[in-house]
Amino acid sequence: MHDAPPCSCGPYDRRLPSLLLDNPVRRLVQPPGRFLSRHLRPGDHVADLGCGPGHFTVAMTRVVGERGRVHAVDFDPKAVARLKHKAERHGVDHLVDARVASVAEIDFIDSSSLDFVLAEAVLCCMTDHTGAMRQIARILRPTGKAWLSVMKGARAGDPRSVGREEWASLLSRMRVHASGHGLLSRWALVSPPERITVETGVGQ
């Protein structure tokens, strides 16, 4: 695992308690293995963006196996520390590159290198939605896919919230394979656009 420079997250970026993100009740209601088995294959290189303490991360390593690789990113140092401890406890720390960073600042992940990206309820915990989407498009292989979701019902004026119109605008930057919504969230399965333009100059 690697250490990273301190995250230059926005002042409004949200850090949720680790216990809320990874606990027995969530594992029962949202079994990570069942979801991931539909999207990952052995040998895949993947990312868990907004990984928190690792609700999905360790399960990802079980699917991708020894030939795979999991990038785990979160802007909460305490959550990343818990994830590293969890990965070591399960003996999969050699498969996980865990870093403290904003999803909008993941230049350490190579362009066009990933088969799958999970961004579960991370956009609505940060303010730079456009920057995060650029990075997700950049790191995906042309055949790769990303699962995105955002929570509904944020307070008016909250810079982290992703309303219906902004959600549609963000998805217009990608190729959408499927999308929908539930009582609490909106979701989409997307691929990168035909041509990727990255303003940061990281890659195309």
Order of alpha helices (4+ residues) and beta strands (2+ residues): alpha-alpha-alpha-beta-alpha-beta-alpha-beta-beta-alpha-beta-alpha-beta-beta
